[in-house]
């Protein structure tokens, strides 16, 4: 009985991956807005009612794909983290994020592209989405403890920004100075702005290919948050 259950579980896991693979292929051809469980079932030779036993709705399948994408990005970034020189590690994490995005443009667009009509990401996506920012905050905390983080001068910030910072970032990285936390949000958004410009063709004719531009920007962003 146990062996039978294990075999069924293994078969279910394999078919689940086949469904997600077919869904990723759809993302590449028709985009997330047009993702269709019925089309996936036809491609896999399944009746649609059978597929709905694996994913009850399009949104449930989208959530699974989004979690997979965030986890894959997080794994790539974490693999690049050396725990050594903080500036080198920062640059390596940025490079790993870029490499993953370039290798997986459809998954990147799914998590950092345009919102999907009618879809609202559930709470289960928050932890996977937090892996890279938590990695960078951990790096900053280690740099602060080792004297490798220079606190930049604090620029005046609206009270609402300070309140948001207090509620979220300070709770995650209590040892990092507030001025650094504000700058961390700035460089986080800058990272994905650069990636989106590159992946969606906005650098053509200017900084394309973008290798040297990205490497230089990564080092400047490390300096901007105070890493030395």
Kinemage of the C-alpha trace (Angstrom):
@kinemage 1
@onewidth
@group {chain A} dominant
@subgroup {mainchain}
@vectorlist {calphas} color= white
{ca unk a 1} P 0.000 0.000 0.000
{ca unk a 2} L 2.776 2.416 0.887
{ca unk a 3} L 4.612 1.632 -2.347
{ca unk a 4} L 1.381 2.196 -4.281
{ca unk a 5} L 0.819 5.583 -2.676
{ca unk a 6} L 4.413 6.565 -3.368
{ca unk a 7} L 4.039 5.620 -7.017
{ca unk a 8} L 0.818 7.636 -7.302
{ca unk a 9} L 2.440 10.609 -5.635
{ca unk a 10} L 5.401 10.347 -7.981
{ca unk a 11} L 3.135 10.130 -11.013
{ca unk a 12} L 1.143 13.125 -9.825
{ca unk a 13} L 4.325 15.161 -9.290
{ca unk a 14} L 5.579 14.274 -12.763
{ca unk a 15} L 2.311 15.253 -14.423
{ca unk a 16} L 2.183 18.453 -12.403
{ca unk a 17} L 5.589 19.378 -13.816
{ca unk a 18} L 4.426 18.514 -17.335
{ca unk a 19} L 1.454 20.836 -16.907
{ca unk a 20} L 3.680 23.662 -15.678
{ca unk a 21} L 6.135 23.086 -18.526
{ca unk a 22} L 3.299 23.337 -21.061
{ca unk a 23} L 2.075 26.474 -19.303
{ca unk a 24} L 5.533 28.072 -19.565
{ca unk a 25} L 5.528 27.320 -23.278
{ca unk a 26} L 2.192 29.116 -23.503
{ca unk a 27} L 3.674 32.095 -21.684
{ca unk a 28} L 6.310 32.309 -24.394
{ca unk a 29} L 3.796 32.216 -27.232
{ca unk a 30} L 0.600 33.896 -26.050
{ca unk a 31} L 1.556 35.525 -22.738
{ca unk a 32} L 0.102 35.220 -19.255
{ca unk a 33} L -3.149 37.003 -20.137
{ca unk a 34} L -4.102 34.244 -22.582
{ca unk a 35} L -2.982 31.305 -20.458
{ca unk a 36} L -5.626 28.585 -20.897
{ca unk a 37} L -6.036 25.363 -18.951
{ca unk a 38} L -8.136 23.937 -21.755
{ca unk a 39} L -5.375 24.611 -24.302
{ca unk a 40} L -2.833 22.989 -21.989
{ca unk a 41} L -5.038 19.933 -21.544
{ca unk a 42} L -5.354 19.580 -25.329
{ca unk a 43} L -1.589 19.842 -25.746
{ca unk a 44} L -1.012 17.131 -23.141
{ca unk a 45} L -3.767 14.894 -24.495
{ca unk a 46} L -5.825 15.189 -21.320
{ca unk a 47} L -9.496 15.904 -20.844
{ca unk a 48} L -9.874 19.297 -19.219
{ca unk a 49} L -11.673 17.840 -16.209
{ca unk a 50} L -8.583 15.761 -15.407
{ca unk a 51} L -6.303 18.807 -15.522
{ca unk a 52} L -8.589 20.674 -13.130
{ca unk a 53} L -7.798 18.025 -10.532
{ca unk a 54} L -4.229 19.363 -10.553
{ca unk a 55} L -4.974 23.068 -10.828
{ca unk a 56} L -8.468 24.198 -9.998
{ca unk a 57} L -8.209 27.435 -11.984
{ca unk a 58} L -5.989 29.535 -14.209
{ca unk a 59} L -5.082 31.645 -11.195
{ca unk a 60} L -3.959 28.630 -9.217
{ca unk a 61} L -1.684 27.603 -12.085
{ca unk a 62} L -0.368 31.153 -12.408
{ca unk a 63} L 0.429 31.183 -8.704
{ca unk a 64} L 2.398 27.945 -9.034
{ca unk a 65} L 4.366 29.386 -11.958
{ca unk a 66} L 5.030 32.630 -10.090
{ca unk a 67} L 6.278 30.799 -6.995
{ca unk a 68} L 8.522 28.613 -9.166
{ca unk a 69} L 9.944 31.697 -10.892
{ca unk a 70} L 10.665 33.518 -7.637
{ca unk a 71} L 12.253 30.390 -6.166
{ca unk a 72} L 14.419 29.839 -9.242
{ca unk a 73} L 15.576 33.459 -9.117
{ca unk a 74} L 16.240 33.164 -5.394
{ca unk a 75} L 18.261 29.973 -5.862
{ca unk a 76} L 20.375 31.627 -8.568
{ca unk a 77} L 21.092 34.643 -6.376
{ca unk a 78} L 21.807 32.553 -3.282
{ca unk a 79} L 24.232 30.371 -5.255
{ca unk a 80} L 26.201 33.514 -6.152
{ca unk a 81} L 26.457 34.691 -2.536
{ca unk a 82} L 29.964 33.964 -1.322
{ca unk a 83} L 29.925 35.419 2.175
{ca unk a 84} L 33.245 37.089 1.329
{ca unk a 85} L 34.015 40.640 0.301
{ca unk a 86} L 30.680 42.476 0.494
{ca unk a 87} L 31.196 44.585 -2.648
{ca unk a 88} L 32.196 41.559 -4.723
{ca unk a 89} L 29.287 39.581 -3.309
{ca unk a 90} L 26.817 42.389 -4.099
{ca unk a 91} L 28.045 42.533 -7.686
{ca unk a 92} L 27.906 38.727 -8.002
{ca unk a 93} L 24.305 38.623 -6.773
{ca unk a 94} L 23.320 41.342 -9.232
{ca unk a 95} L 25.033 39.442 -12.043
{ca unk a 96} L 23.236 36.222 -11.072
{ca unk a 97} L 19.870 37.988 -11.107
{ca unk a 98} L 20.632 39.385 -14.558
{ca unk a 99} L 21.825 36.013 -15.873
{ca unk a 100} L 18.641 34.343 -14.654
{ca unk a 101} L 16.442 37.038 -16.183
{ca unk a 102} L 18.216 36.811 -19.551
{ca unk a 103} L 17.936 33.025 -19.551
{ca unk a 104} L 14.265 33.072 -18.490
{ca unk a 105} L 12.679 36.184 -20.010
{ca unk a 106} L 9.108 34.835 -19.902
{ca unk a 107} L 9.355 33.940 -16.224
{ca unk a 108} L 10.948 37.322 -15.540
{ca unk a 109} L 8.065 39.048 -17.314
{ca unk a 110} L 5.608 36.966 -15.298
{ca unk a 111} L 6.920 38.249 -11.961
{ca unk a 112} L 8.219 41.709 -12.893
{ca unk a 113} L 6.241 42.598 -16.008
{ca unk a 114} L 2.774 44.009 -16.494
{ca unk a 115} L 0.037 42.973 -14.031
{ca unk a 116} L -2.246 40.179 -15.216
{ca unk a 117} L -5.870 41.226 -15.571
{ca unk a 118} L -8.079 39.749 -12.882
{ca unk a 119} L -5.222 38.050 -11.041
{ca unk a 120} L -4.232 38.894 -7.487
{ca unk a 121} L -1.197 37.149 -6.091
{ca unk a 122} L -1.939 35.332 -2.811
{ca unk a 123} L 0.096 35.511 0.367
{ca unk a 124} L 1.939 32.316 -0.591
{ca unk a 125} L 3.968 34.295 -3.147
{ca unk a 126} L 5.423 36.696 -0.572
{ca unk a 127} L 8.092 34.440 0.915
{ca unk a 128} L 9.499 33.315 -2.470
{ca unk a 129} L 9.447 36.930 -3.687
{ca unk a 130} L 11.442 37.974 -0.609
{ca unk a 131} L 14.406 35.673 -1.143
{ca unk a 132} L 16.639 38.069 -3.089
{ca unk a 133} L 15.892 41.223 -1.056
{ca unk a 134} L 16.431 39.289 2.173
{ca unk a 135} L 19.729 38.033 0.765
{ca unk a 136} L 20.852 41.604 0.072
{ca unk a 137} L 19.675 42.815 3.482
{ca unk a 138} L 21.618 40.004 5.130
{ca unk a 139} L 24.703 41.074 3.207
{ca unk a 140} L 24.242 44.646 4.440
{ca unk a 141} L 23.839 43.486 8.034
{ca unk a 142} L 27.089 41.495 7.815
{ca unk a 143} L 28.843 44.474 6.246
{ca unk a 144} L 27.568 46.714 9.045
{ca unk a 145} L 28.859 44.288 11.676
{ca unk a 146} L 32.309 44.086 10.031
{ca unk a 147} L 32.692 47.824 9.496
{ca unk a 148} L 32.341 47.603 5.719
{ca unk a 149} L 29.157 49.686 5.548
{ca unk a 150} L 29.526 53.448 5.490
{ca unk a 151} L 26.327 55.244 6.426
{ca unk a 152} L 25.542 57.810 3.719
{ca unk a 153} L 24.147 61.214 4.631
{ca unk a 154} L 20.408 61.039 5.190
{ca unk a 155} L 18.358 63.048 2.735
{ca unk a 156} L 15.043 64.468 3.917
{ca unk a 157} L 12.273 61.937 3.315
{ca unk a 158} L 8.488 62.336 3.485
{ca unk a 159} L 6.952 61.043 6.694
{ca unk a 160} L 5.053 58.365 4.764
{ca unk a 161} L 8.295 56.928 3.373
{ca unk a 162} L 9.825 56.856 6.841
{ca unk a 163} L 6.758 55.084 8.224
{ca unk a 164} L 6.881 52.436 5.486
{ca unk a 165} L 10.574 51.944 6.107
{ca unk a 166} L 10.020 51.517 9.830
{ca unk a 167} L 7.262 48.962 9.391
{ca unk a 168} L 8.964 46.775 6.821
{ca unk a 169} L 12.695 47.192 6.358
{ca unk a 170} L 13.706 47.977 9.910
{ca unk a 171} L 11.944 44.828 11.057
{ca unk a 172} L 13.930 42.782 8.526
{ca unk a 173} L 17.318 44.436 9.051
{ca unk a 174} L 17.305 46.171 12.440
{ca unk a 175} L 21.084 46.753 12.473
{ca unk a 176} L 21.191 48.564 9.135
{ca unk a 177} L 20.974 52.393 9.388
{ca unk a 178} L 17.722 53.933 8.111
{ca unk a 179} L 19.541 55.941 5.421
{ca unk a 180} L 20.972 52.703 4.016
{ca unk a 181} L 17.561 51.038 4.040
{ca unk a 182} L 16.035 53.856 2.003
{ca unk a 183} L 18.872 53.609 -0.495
{ca unk a 184} L 18.438 49.832 -0.636
{ca unk a 185} L 14.884 50.271 -1.891
{ca unk a 186} L 16.149 52.748 -4.490
{ca unk a 187} L 18.784 50.361 -5.863
{ca unk a 188} L 16.345 47.430 -5.755
{ca unk a 189} L 13.979 49.259 -8.072
{ca unk a 190} L 16.926 50.430 -10.180
{ca unk a 191} L 18.048 46.821 -10.679
{ca unk a 192} L 14.759 45.751 -12.199
{ca unk a 193} L 14.450 48.937 -14.171
{ca unk a 194} L 17.767 48.142 -15.854
{ca unk a 195} L 16.779 44.521 -16.446
{ca unk a 196} L 13.434 45.466 -17.955
{ca unk a 197} L 15.086 48.011 -20.243
{ca unk a 198} L 17.534 45.359 -21.413
{ca unk a 199} L 15.070 42.497 -21.843
{ca unk a 200} L 12.395 44.580 -23.524
{ca unk a 201} L 14.761 46.215 -26.003
{ca unk a 202} L 14.952 49.696 -24.523
{ca unk a 203} L 18.767 49.747 -24.527
{ca unk a 204} L 19.132 49.000 -28.224
{ca unk a 205} L 21.241 51.679 -29.854
{ca unk a 206} L 22.582 52.993 -26.543
{ca unk a 207} L 23.923 50.485 -23.983
{ca unk a 208} L 23.533 47.313 -26.025
{ca unk a 209} L 25.244 44.958 -25.346
{ca unk a 210} L 24.787 45.891 -21.713
{ca unk a 211} L 27.484 43.810 -20.004
{ca unk a 212} L 29.869 46.660 -19.140
{ca unk a 213} L 27.022 49.054 -18.366
{ca unk a 214} L 25.420 46.561 -15.966
{ca unk a 215} L 28.717 45.723 -14.243
{ca unk a 216} L 29.512 49.412 -13.770
{ca unk a 217} L 26.009 50.182 -12.509
{ca unk a 218} L 26.152 47.268 -10.058
{ca unk a 219} L 29.364 48.592 -8.541
{ca unk a 220} L 27.947 52.124 -8.346
{ca unk a 221} L 24.811 50.835 -6.604
{ca unk a 222} L 26.963 48.972 -4.081
{ca unk a 223} L 28.720 52.257 -3.341
{ca unk a 224} L 25.397 54.109 -3.217
{ca unk a 225} L 24.114 51.936 -0.357
{ca unk a 226} L 27.410 52.448 1.498
{ca unk a 227} L 29.377 49.249 0.852
{ca unk a 228} L 33.109 49.786 0.965
